[in-house]
Amino acid sequence: RRQSDGVDAHAAGDDLSTSSRHGNMAAVWLLCSVAVVFWLTAQQPGSSLAVFAAVNTEQRIAPLSYTLALGPGLFASLHGLMVIALLPVFLYLHGLSPSRTGSTAGKLVWGYVATAAAFALMVAASLRGGDAGRVSSVWLIGCYLLLSLAEILLAPLGMSLVTRLAPQHKTAQAVGLWFAGSTVGNGLAAVLGLYWDRWPHHRYFVVLALVSLAAAVPLLSRRRHLDWLTALTVSAASQ
């Protein structure tokens, strides 16, 4: 009887391990699928937002009565500078305990929400005159700030979670799926770019805001399950 119980317990443990591995790969597929949206939106500073900066944004700003010229090249470098400036804050907060900063899956949700907010800001800018004329550069600066925050949350944390959840023998496959998502996202960015001159700008940015929110929905609905899988994986690795 004891031997039978031992065999049953061992079989149950094997079934649980197999189920966990399948659940982990399903989570990897989910993360890589929604990452397509991240890569799609990450291409906008070099495409639609660069054109908006050149054609639909005022080229001068006067802080403290000092006139400063703002060319498209400056806006293009602004995004990278913001990412660098925010990185130390991210590293500090990431070093805190998850109970104080939230789970990794939760941070990914906030990353997509920040992306949606960035393009919602551009929708407002377009409706305020950016569809046909020029608007204040403050709109674009605010958009870049939110996109920089989103990139810091989505790029490193997404890749980290994918490699952490992938079973050991499928890590290379998981990384390949992540970069496959990058390829698809870049391709979709090129396709969407064809509509820049066909749509009013606010409609273009509405699409980007909606797909960003759509990416957050499955992560939000599966957040507890992702947190459970992450904790289980970390516990198994420590043992």
C-alpha angles and dihedrals in degrees: 000000000000091000090050091050090050092051091048092049091048091049091048090051091051091049091050091048092050091047090049092051091051090048091050093053091047088054090049090053090049093051093047092047095054089042086072086074092051092053090045092055094039089065094058098083087062096043126021096016091048090054091045089052092052100042110020105032128081109252096214135058127186112207113177091354092301115123114223123188115226113196126181090258091060092051090049091056093042093074093056092045091053092051090052092047093050095044097083090051090050093049091050094049092043089056091059121090117278090240088067100039103030131247125303092249089051091053090052089054090052089049092059091043089053089050091051090048091052093056092040085059089054090049088057091046091051093049090049091060107297094108092073108001142026128292134190117291088233089082093057093043090054090049092051091049092054092044090051090052090048093049092052090052099042108037104051098027094046093051091044093052093047093054092042095052097041114100111252095252092049101048093108090050091051092051089049090053090051092054091042085060087053091054093049092046092051090049092050090049089056092049093047090048089066088070096054092095094036099054131051108258095248091059091051092052092044089060091052092048093049096048089049091054089045089056091053094053100071091042091051093048091048097037097109092047091049090049090050092050091048092051091046091050093048091048092050092048092051091052 
